[in-house]
């Protein structure tokens, strides 16, 4: 017994209607046929109410009408078959999308019911009078349901090379090769966003034979890379032709070519511009497209790599770092190499490196993003990695210790005159802000707020829930604890408390004198009475 591959024609014809995944493929296929026929102008008209679609072109026309209804058999010439590898299934979409189909080209015309055609009925090719002859080809489809075509047609034709009118209005076709500045490449014509102003993009839209085959889920149309692929090297998936075959491999290939194209662009810009302008304009593109080695022989650094510590370093799991800001101008190579400017590398603020951040703040070191430069860049040899060095923290003039009983944190609080921080040979004495180290909060003379709890903890639980109410409570508790621990003189303590009340804003109290008594015990109360000039209670 022998077996062989066979095709059930009836089943193939019946099931072909389910091959296309997008109803608008119908329009794309008709546009594609017009382009292959050498059209220089295409008109698409659609009446949604009548469900009538007409596509007319000025191409070479159609001689053998049988080719329309021959599945998987292309009628294009040898050059087109080699260049574009047509599948011969495009027009079949018309049979499944419409109830009636009328095709006219030259002095020939067919008008048939699509169900009858799919039933393999014989269809007459009519000869029309010279006065009714059609230059090019006109396809009219009845019973076509494309309710959103008016909103979709612009996108369908975005990169199409032949001018298209829809219901009499020209489409922009902004990504057509003729409308872009492109450069040749190994895979086709490439347009890079940002080659003039450096406002680059990592988003890429790719077209094959004028139809989109690769696009990001979202991109800014004005700022995206565009590639018109060489149809001899790339093949789109049958039948919709909206995806590349082996898309993951081809995407890597496209990205490699875009990277090489950026390299050529940057080399030209580097030779043409001053180092300052070249770096200022193109550094983001160099970083995004892996071309950082172009900076290695320049004495100019991107300003964004250096950050000054301008506030109190705190933990923030949400990514906020308001305590640092980029310098307005990057330090010079000369200042860095002679040590006038110190570059340090620091991890995000955590409970183990708060003291290192405070030392860098005190010394006015610049926090440096070494990842933003090539590993062989000269600046890499002048970066100090504070995380790799041991740190010592000492309370100078220690006064008292206590435990903060907070909602979220329970650190030891150490009041002192100053906090001495030592990393290697560098020493800093901090007097104006709290320093957190190894679970302790050191409070120097100039610190009175509860803000140091934010250097100790990020106040985020194991579910990444930000505990803002716990933060507020613990910050208030620390401020209150500091005030209580510093209360060594009764008059100073009371004066400090009353200053916070701003009693002068109450006119009723102006000129009045009071006697205050505070009780004793674990929860003492107080009593207050108004007195006259001699200190006697007033009734």
N, C-alpha and C positions, 0 to 999 in steps of 0.2 A: 504493500500500500504506500502511496506517496501523497504528500500534501503540499500545498503552496499558498502563498498569500493571495487573497482575493478581496475585492472591494464590492460591497453591496451598494450599488449606485443610489438606490432609493433611500437607504438608511443614511448614506453620506449626505445626500441632498437635504434630507429631513433634519439632520443634526447640525448641519453647518450653521443654521440660524442661531445656535447657542455658542458659537465660537467667539463671536465678537462681544466684548465686555462693556463697550461704551457706545451709546447710540450715536454720538457725534463723529465716530469713526467714518460714518457715511460721508460726511462733508470732507473730511481729510482725504479719503480715497479719491473722491472726485477731483479735488484740488491737485492731488498727486498725479492723476492721469493727465490733467491739463498741462501741468508743468513738463511731464515727460514728452508730451506732444509738441513742446516748443512754444507754448503760449507766452505772450508778453503782457496779457491782460485777461483777468478773469472776473466775471460778474456772478455774484451769488444773490439770489432773491428768495425770500421765504415769507409766505403768508401763513401765519400761525392759525388764523381762524379757518382758512380753507385747507390747511395742512398741505400746502403746495410748495415744493422746493424746485428751483431752477438754477442750474449751473451752466454757464456758457463761457467758452474760451475762444481765442483766436489762433489756436494751434494748428497743426498740420491736418487735423481731421482724422476721420476713421474710414478706412477702405473696406476692410473685412469685418462685417458686423457679427460674424460667427464668433469672433474672438471675445465679444462681450459675454457670451454665455458658455464659454469653454472654461470650466473650472481647472485651476492649477496648470493653465497653459497660457503663457504670455505671448502677446502679439507684438512686442517691442522689437526693435532692430537689434543686431548683434552688439553694437556699441553700448546701448542702454542695458542689455542683459549683462554685459561684463562689468559696467560701471556701477549699476544699482541693484542687480540681482532681484528683479521684481518677482513676486510670488504667483501672480495670475489669479488672485482671489478677491481683489479689491472691489470689482464691480458687483460681485455676488452679494455684497451687503445691500445693494439697492433692491435685490429681489426679496430680501427678508424684511426690509424696512418700509417698503411702499406696497400699495395695492395695484398701482398701474404705473407703467414706465414708458416714457416716450423719448427716443434718442434720434437726433437728426444731425447729419454731417454731410456737407456737400449737397448733392441732390438725392441722398438716400435717407430713409426714415423708417423706424420701427415703432409700433405702438402696441403694447401687449399687457395682458393681465398677468401679474407676477405669479399667482397660484397656478395658472395654466402653464406658464413657463417652467416652473419647478416640477410640474407634471409631465415635462418633456413634450409639450405640445409644439407642433411646427408653427413657426412665426414667419410671416411674410415680410420681406424687406421691400418697401415701396420706393418707387422712383417719383420724385416731385418735380414740378416745373422749375425752370431756371429762375423764375422770379421768387420762388420759395426756397431757393438753395441757402444753406447755412455755411458761412465761412467759419471754419473750425468745427467745434462740436457743441451741441446744446442737449443737456440731459434734463428732462422734466419728470419729477416724481410726484405722484398723487398719494394722499393718505399717509403722509410722513409726519410723525409726532415728534417735533423738536421744539417744545415750548420755551426753552431757555436759550435757544440759539443766538438771539440778539445779544445776550450777555456773555456767551461763550465764544463767539466767533472771533473776537479780538485775540483771545488767548490761543485759539487754534492756529491763527495766522501770524503769531508774534514773530516767528523767525522765518516765515515763508518768503522765498525769493521773488515770486511773481506778484506784481501789484494786484490787489483784490478789492473789489467794491462790494459792499453788502447793502442791499436795498438802496443802491445808488450812492452810498457814502463810502469814500476811501478809508480803508483801515490803516492804522499807523505802522504796523509791522516793524516796530522799533528795533527788534533784534535780528532783522534780516541783515545778511552780511553786507549788503550795499550801504546800510545805514549805520555801520559801526567802523571804528578804527580797529583794524585787525592786523595781526602779524602771522606769517606762515609758520607752521610747525609740522612735526612728524605725524600728527594725527588729523590735521586740517587747519582751518583758520581760527585763530584765537584772539579774543578781545578780553583784555584785563581791565578790571575796574580799578581806578586810582593811579594809573601810570603817570598822570600829570600832577595830581595834588596829594598823592599818598593815601587817599581814603580808600583803601583796598577792601576786598571782600573775600571770604572763604566760600561763599555761595556760588554755585556754578549751574548754569542752564546749558544743556547740550542739545543740538539739533542734528538730525540725520535726514538728508534730502528735504530739508525745510520744515520737518515736523519734530516736535519736542520729544526726546527720548530719555531725558534725565533732568530732574529739577529737585531742589530742596523742598521740604514741606512748607517753608515760608522764607521769603527773601524780599529785600527792598529792590524793586525793579530798577531803580536808577543806579543802584550800586550792586551789580552782580557780574560775574565773569560769564562770558558767552563763548561757546565752542561750536563751530560748524564742522562736524565730523566728516572725514573722508569715507564715502560710501563703499570704496573698494576694501577698506579695512574693517568696517563695523557692520554688523547685521542687527536689525531690530527683530523682536519677537513676533512671530505670526500669531494671529492675524491683525491685531490692532496696531502693531508697530509703534507702540508708545513706550516700550522698554527695550533696553539692549540685552542681547543674549550674553550670558556671563557678566551681568551688570557689576558684580563686586570686583571682578578682575579688571574690567574696563574702566571702572571708576578710579582704581588705583593708577592705571595707565594714564588717564586724563589728568589726575592730580600731579603726577610726575612731570608731565609736559607743562602744566601751568607753573610748577615750581621752576622748571628750567627757563620758561619764558620770563618769569619775574627776575631770574638771575641776569638775563641779558638786558632787561630794562634797567635794573639797578646799576649794572656796570656802566651803562651809557650815562645815567644820571650822575654817578659818582665822578666820572671824568669831566662832566660839564659844570657841576655846581661846586660851590665852596663847601668845605667839610661841615661847617655849621648848618648851612641850609640843607645839605644832603641828609644829615642826621635828623634835623628837625622835621623834615618832610617825610622821609621814607623809613624811619626806624620802626614804626608799627608794622609796616609791610614786611620788613626784613625779619622781624621776630615771628610774625605769623607764618611766613613762607620759608622759614629755616635757612635764612641767608645771613646769619649774624657774623660770619667770618669776614664779611666786607668791612666791618668796623675795626678789625684788629690793627690795621696800620694807621688809623686816624687818632689824633690826640684829643678829639672831642667825644664827650660822653652824652648819651641821651639824658636830659634833665629828669625824666620820670623815674630813672633807676635810683635816684638819691632822695631820701625822705628825711626831713628834719622833724625831731620830736618837739612838738609845739604845745602839748598838753600833758595831762596825767595819764600814763599808760594803764589801761584796764583790760580785763578779759571781755570778749564779746563774741559769742559763738555765731551771731548773726552776720558777722563780717564787717561790722562798723569799726573804723579806726580813725575817729575824729582827732586823736591826739598826734597824728602824723600828717604831714602834707608834703607834696613834692617841692623841691627847691625851684625857685624861679629860673635859675641858671645853674647848669652843672658845674662842679668845681673843675679847675684846669688840671691837666696832667701834671704840670709843674708843682702845684700846691699839694697834690696827692702824693707825689713821689718824695717831696721834701718833708712830709708829715704835717704840713699846716692844716690839712683837712684829713680827718680820720674816717675811714669807711668800716662799718661793722655789719656783720650778718647776725640777725636775731630771728628766732622763731616767734610765732604769735605769742602774745602775753599769756602766761600760764602761772599756776601756783608754784612752779619751780624756777622761773626766770624773771620774776618781777624785779628783783634786785639788780639784775644785769641791765634791764631796761632803765631803771632809775640811774644807774651809773652812766649809761650812754646819754641820758637826758641831761644829767649834771655836767658832763664833759662836752656837750654839744656835738657828739658824734653824729654822723649821717648813717642812717640805716640803708644798706645797699642791697639791691636785688641782683645778685650775681647770676641768677638763672637767666636773666635778660641779656647776657652777653655770652659769646663763644668761650669755651673753656680755656682757650689760649690767649684771650685778650689780656693786654698788659695790666688792666685794672684788677684782674683776679689775684695778682700777686701782692696787692696792697689792701686786701680785705681781711679784717680780723674776725674770726669766728668766736664770739664771746661764749656761745653755748658749749664750746669744747674746753673752756677754762673754768677751774673751780672758783667759787665766789664765797667771800666771807662777809658776814654782816655783824656789826657790833653796835650796841646801844651806848652812846656817850652821855655820861651824867644821868644814868638810869634813876628814875624816881619811884615808880611803883609798877606792879604787874597785876593783872586781873584777867578773868575769863569772860569773854563776851557771850552771853547766853542768847544767841539769836535764833531765828526760826530755821535758817538754812545753814549758817556757819557758827562754829563755836571756837574761835581762835583765842590764843593768849594775846593780850594787848599789853604792850610795853611802852610806858611813857618815859621819855628821855629828853635831853636837851637837843641832841642831834643823832643822826644815824650814819655810821661810817661803813662804806661799802668798799671792798677791795677785790679787784680782779687782776691777777698778775701784779704788775708794778703800778697799776693805776689805782688811785684812791680818790673817793669822793665823799664829802660830808653833806648830807641832806638835812635841811632844817625846815623846809617849807611844805613837805608832803609826806604822807605815810609810805612805808616800805613793807611789802609782804615777803616773808622768807620762811620756808619750812613750816608753814602753818601758823606763823606768828605775824602779828601786825605791829610794826615799830612806829610809834607816834612821836615825832619830834615837836619842838616848841611851837613851830609855826603851823601845825596841823590841828584843826578843830572840827573838821567835817567828818561825815561818815563814809566819804567816798572810798577810802582804802578797802572796804569790803569788796569792791568791784575789781580790785587787783587780785584779791584772794580767790574769788570765785566768779564763774560766768552766770550763775543762777539759772542753770538749765538742767532739767532732770533727765533721767534715763530715756524718756520718751521724746526728748528734744523739745520739751515744753518750757517756754520762758517764764520764770517765776517772778514776774514783776512786782507782785504784792509782797513777796518774801524779801526781795531786794529793798524795797522802800522801808519795810519794817526793820531789817537788819542795818540799813544805813542810818536810820533814825536812832536805833539802839546804840550804835557805836558812837554817834555824836553825843548822845546823852551820857554814855559811859565816860567818854573823854572829859566832858564837863564835870561830872561828879568826881572823877579821880583827881582833877586839878583843883578841886575845892578844898584848900587847906586853910583859908582865912574866912571866917563867917561873913564879915562885911563884904569882902571881894566876891564871895559866892552869891550873896544876895544881890549885890550890885550887878553882877553878870546876868542873873535871872531877870531882874527888872529891866535891864537894857533890852532884852529880847522882847519884852512886852510893849515897849514904846508908849509909856504911860502919858507922855506929853501930848498925845493926840486927843486926849479926853479932857475937854475944857472943865468939866465938872470937878476934876481932881486938882486943877491948878491951885497952888498955894496951900493945899491941905496937908496935914501931918497925921500919921497913923502909927499905932503901936502894933507890932506883929509878934506873936508867940508861936513857936513850933514845938510840938510835943515830942515825946520820946517813945521808944519801943519799936517793934518790927514794922508797924504801919502807922506812924504818927500822923496826927492831924494838925491843924493850925487854927488860931483864932486871930481876929484883927478888929481894932477899934480906932476911931478917929479921936485925936487929942487936941487940946488947945495949945496956946503958945507956951504955957507953963508945964505942959506934959500931962495935964489932967484930962481924964476921959470926958468927952462931951456927951451930954445926954440927948 
